[in-house]
Amino acid sequence: EWGSYLGTYEIQDAQARDWEDIAVGPGPVPGQDYLYIGDIGDNRAYYPTKAVYRVKEPNATSDPLNQQSKILTGVEKFEFRFPGHAGN
C-alpha cells in the first residue's frame, strides 16, 4: 500500500542534524498522540550527544483539497549521550 501526501509540517526549533526515525506514541497528556523524532544518526561518532524531539501529532486530513502546511510548536527536546560511546 502506498502512502498519501497529507501536508508539510515543520518542527519549530528543531535542528535536523541526522534524523533517523519517527514514531507515534503516548505522552504527558492522556489520550493525545505525540510524534517522537530521533535525531540519532552519527555513523562516524562525531557528535557527543543525540536527541529525541517530542511534539503533539497534528490532525492531518486525507482530503486532497484540505492539505496543510504548518509549523508544529510546543516541541520538547530530550538530549542524551551513551556512556563511553559517542556513536549510534
N, C-alpha and C positions, 0 to 999 in steps of 0.2 A: 504494500500500500504506500502511496506517495503522500507526502505532507502538503499542506496548503499554506500559501502566504497569508499571514494574518496581520501583518504590520511590521513596523520597525520600532524597536524600543532601545533607548539609550539608558545606561545605568549611571545616574548622576554621581560625580566624584569618584568613579571607579577607573583605575588605570589598567588597561588590558595589556599586561606585560606578556603573558603566555597562558591564556585561558585554555584549559584542558577538558573541563567537564561542566555540565549544568544538570541540576536535578530539581524536582519539586518535592517539598516536604513540609512537615508541620513547623510551627514557630511559636513565638510567645503568645499570640492571640489564638485561643481555641477556635477551631472551625475555619481559620484563614490559612490558605496555602501560601507558601513562600518559595521563591526561586533561590537556589544555592549555586553560586558560580565559583568554580575552583580555579584560581589563578595559581596553579601549582606546577606548571611545566618549567623545567630547568635541566635539560639533559647534560649540560656541561658543568652543573653545580656551581654556577656563577653567583646566584643570589642567596644570601644567608637566610631569608625568610620567604614564606609562602603566604597566601591569603585566600580566604573564602569570603565572598560577599553574600549577604542575605538581604532580600527585598521582597515586599509583597508581590505575589503573582498578579499581573494585570488581567483584567477581564477582557480577553480578546474575543472577537466575533469571527465566525467563518463566513459572514456575509461579505461578498466581494465589493459591495458598494459602501461598506462601512469599515474599511481597513483603517488602522490607526498608526500614527507616528507620535510617540510620547517619550518624554524623559521621566524615568521612574525615580522618584525621590524616596527619602526615608531609608537609604541604604546603610547597612551596617557592615563594617569590615572586621573580620577576625584574622589577625595576623599571627603566625606561629612559625616555629622552627623545629626541625628534627634534631634531637640531641646527637651531637657528634657527627652530623652528616648534613651538608648543605643541599645535596641533590634530591631528586624525586624518587 
